[in-house]
Structures are given as C-alpha cells and as structure tokens.
Amino acid sequence: MTEYTLPDPVVQTEGARELARDLVVIPNRGVQLVPNIGVIGGTHSVLVVETGMGPGNAGTVLKFAADYAGGRTLYLTTTHFHPEHAFGAQAFTGAAAFLVNKAQAEDLATKGPGYLGMFRGLGEPVARQLEGVELAIPDIVYDTSYDLDLGGRVVRLRATGRAHSKGDQVVTVPDAEVMFTGDLAETGQFAIFPWFPPHDTDVSGIRWIEVIRRLAAAGPRVVVPGHGDIGGPRLLADVRDYLQLLRDETWVRRDSAMSEETIVEEVRALMIERHPEWAGREWIDKGVGCLCSEHAAV
C-alpha cells in the first residue's frame, strides 16, 4: 500500500447530510481512509453503518448516533473488515449490538491483526488513530442475509460473497431506495484491489464484476460508496464498466503470453488515459495482478 500523507483520517460529523426521512450520511469529505458513514432510523431502533478508523473516530460516530437516536436502540454494522470501516467497533460495546455476516466475522478474527499491523505502518497519522484498537467480536452473526427491523423500516443486510473481500456486505434501505456498497464501489477513483500476495489474495476481480452487475441491475435511487461522493445508479454502472474493461484489457494481453510487467504498464497507461481525473492509480497495478492470477485459473 502507498504511504499515507496528511490530512489525518478523522471523521467529522458537522457535514452530515440527510438522504431521506430518518436517514443521514456522514460524508468522508474526500479524505483518504475516511469512509462514508450511515445512520438509519426507524421508530424504535437506529442502525449505524461503518465506524471510522479506530476508537477515537468511532467514539465521535457513536456520540452522533446516540444523539440522533434520542433513546432508540442502537445497532452497528460494517460493510467489510478493513480498518477504516470496522476497527472502531469496540467503542460501541455495551451501547449497540454489532451485526455482520459470517465471512466478515471470520475475516475480522483471522486477518484483522495483520491489517492492524500493516495500517500502522502507513504513517504517524494513521498509527495514532489505531492506538488502543481491540478487534471487537460481533454480537450477531448471520450467514448470507439478514433483515433488520428498526420499527416501520426494514433494512436489508446481504453478504455478496467474495469480491473486494471475502466478507463484503451491502446494506439496502428499500423504502428510501438507498444502497450502501462499502468498497465495492467508489466515486472518482480506481477500484481498490487489496491484492497482497502471498499474505492476502482474497479479492476476486471476476466475482467483483458479477456482484457489481447485480447491484447495478437493482437500480437504487441513491448509492453511498465506501469513499467519495454519493451518487445514483450511474456510479455502479461506471464501476462495472471499469472492472470489465480492466479484465478484458488484461486478459487479451495475457492470452498473447505478454509478461505481467508489460501488461501492467500498458493497462495502467490505458486506464489513466480513460480516466485521467480518477485518484488511486496505484490500485490499477494491483487489479491487473489479481486478474492475471484469475486468468490462469479460468
């Protein structure tokens, strides 16, 4: 991963934005390693989506959510186990029930310590936010689907299967037509491929394409990506089109027995030409590496 630079990955709740009745998002303001965070209400309960990185940020989110809930029961869920999304869950202990899918719970338990060490190496601002992290154990673990009744509003939690990670989860609010994708979708940047062989090779470009096709076909009115600006159905279509192009351009070169180094150089240049305004160019190389590996398995 690239070395992190300032500003600090700090959640700021002042700019919370209402997307629908009793549904707000704390936006990431374009700050690296800060996720978009959801707070979804019903008559008797409120669900928080994502914690922010570390107990300090999560404490800020918890205070906001508790004030917003006004005495309603709190729940917490996370879209996947990565540090800026889930490594603050300990702050919610005793205040909210922590709810995730089985694959994500396994990721958090088995891979969480390694990611904690890796992210601490990204620089002092990140390491400071991760001080005192204790990886939380979920209170409720489901297999593939869970419908959470908040009172007059049911929120759908769905495990997608392996894509950006093994434990990806999409959170949908049907009555508001709002979908939280986590890092399955980002705005204004190349898809994040956590491809770190031999330590972590769970990301799957092939499966990711299948998942994002399903999400795009669902046609949500509002899409809240893991990072970047909130959008609509076009956001999912853009991610789908990019991933398909990345696969096709990688595989056509792999078919010609081109070296992976040359494939990376050529595909990176092509993707930057197509999307010169997108951030996260370092993730193109990781995506090519992942898809080269999957090409060999097809």
Disulfide bonds with the S-S distance in Angstrom:
none
